[in-house]
Amino acid sequence: MNSIQPQLWVQPAPDAVAFYEAAFGARVLHRVGEGEDIVAQLAVGDAAFWIATASPRDGRLDPRHLGGATGRTLLVVDDPDASFRAALAAGASAVGEPADEHGWRIGRIVDPFGHEWEIGRPLGAWPPGRAPSASPPTSTGGGSGGSSIRSATSGRSAVRSAPGRRRRRPGLPRAPSPPPAGS
């Protein structure tokens, strides 16, 4: 069995679990720990991801400690507009209203813990050039219809026309530039 299940480091982790349940209809598959120090596996439809308590002392930084995110997660759903509205109602901040671009219906949010999300669906067969029957599978599980999660490094994309244009989030300072070599 092969899968990639991203782990998001957050503060406080129990609040993040509650947010993802409300915003994306996530279900808790597994949870360990007590109080604020927890690790939980969540699922939206068939797509799983993990939440864990951030720990700057141990080098597990959340976006708020960094002054911005190091990546973005794409949540693929049947109805991006409804999922976008649900995320905002649960406490997310809008970065980009849902719109049709690059072959996708896509909206962008930042969750209350500083993680960037794109919420969307391809407008046709995906990847381009594939027959409609080869489109990504969806599921009816979870509160937002069929879902899958794809993790992407900020500003980079495996498919040039895929979602992922980098937009600076309002209200967050830029991370400091590294010192020049030899300093």
N, C-alpha and C positions, 0 to 999 in steps of 0.2 A: 504494500500500500504506500502511495506517495501523496503528500499534500504539503502545502506551505500554509502555516497558521501564524500570522504575525502576532507579536505580543506588544501591547501598548503600555508604557509606564506612565502612571497617573498619580495624582494626589488630590483628594483622597480616593482610594480605589473603590470603597463601597458606593460612593456617590457616582462614580463612573459606571458601575454595574447598573445602578438605577437609571442613569441617563440613557444608556444603550438599550435598556429594556423599553423605556418610554419613546425614545427617538426612532429606533429601528425595529422594534418588536423582537429584540434579542431574547433568547432563552438561555438560562444558566445551565450548562451541561455538567460542570464540575466546579467546586469551590473549596479551597482549603485556607486555613489561617483564621485569625480572630481580629476583631476590631478593625483598625485601619490597615493592618498588615495582612493582606489577602492576595491570593492568586485565584483567578476565576477563568474558566473556559466558557465562552459565550458562542452562540450560533444565531445567525440571521439566515433563515432558510437552511440550506445545506452548507453554508459557508461558516467556518469556525475561526475564532480569533481569541486571544487571551488578554486579560487585564492583570496587571501586577502593580503593586505599590512602588512608586519611584523611590529611589534611595541615592541622593547625591553622594553620600559617604561611600557607597559601593559602586559609583560610576553609572548608575541607572538614572539618567536624567529625563525629566519630562520636558515638553516644549517650553513651558513657562520658565524653567531654569536656564534654558538655552537662549531665550529671547526669540524663538521661532522654531518651527518644525524642521526635521531633517528629511521628511518624506511625506507622502500623501497616500491615502488608501481610497481605492475606487470601490464603491458599493454599487453593484449592478442589481437593479430592481425593475419590476414590470412598470411601475408608475413613479418616475422620478419626481414629478411635481408634488404628489401626495407625500412621498417620503421626505422631501425637502421641507414641506410645511410642518410635518410631524417633528423633524429635527429642530426647527426653529421654535416650535411650541414647547419643546423639552428643554430649551436653553442654549441651543447652538447660535452662532452668529453667521449671517449670510455674507459670503464673499462674492458670489456670483449667482444671480437668479437663474433658474432653469431656462435653457435656450438650446436651440438646435445648432450644433457646431461640430465640425470635423467628423460628420457621420454619426453623431451621438446626440441624444437629448440629455443634457448634463447641467447640474447645478453644483455649486461649491459652498461648503460650510467650514467653519472651525468649531469644533466641539468645546464645551466649557473647560476642557483640560489642555487646550492648545493644539490638538491633533487636527490636521487638515483632512477633509473628506471630499471626494467627488461622488455625487449620487446621480446615476444615469443608466441609460440603456442604449444599445446600438439602434440606429434607425433602420437598418437593413441587415443583411447577412454580415456576420463578423467572424474572422477578419475579412476585409474586402476581397472580392474575387471568389469567395466560397459560395457554394449553393446554399439556399435558405435552410435546408435541412441540417447544415453544418453549423448553424448559429449556436452560441453557447447555451447549454442546457439551463433551464430555470426550474424552480421548485415552487410549490404552493405553500411551503412551510414558512413560519415567521409571520410577523404582523405586517410586512410590507410586500407581500407577494413573493414571486421568485427572486432569489438573491444569490449573488456570489460576491466575494471580496477579492480584490486584486490589489496588491501592494506595489507601489511605484516609488522610485527615488525621485525626489523633487527635480523638476526641470528635465528629466530624461524619460524616454518612452521607448518600449520595444517596437512599437509600430508608429511610424512618423505621424500618421494622421489620427492616432489615438488621443483620448483626453489627456490633459496633463500640462497645459500651458501654465507657466508659473505666474502667479499673481501675488503681490505682496499683501499680506493681511493688514487691515487697518489697525492702528493702535498698538502694534508691537514694534519694539525697537529692532533695528538690524543687529545681527550678531557681530561682535568685533572681528575685524580682519586679523588673520594670523600675522605675526611679525615677519619681516622680510628675512630670507635665508641669511644666516651668518650673524644675526643680531644677538 
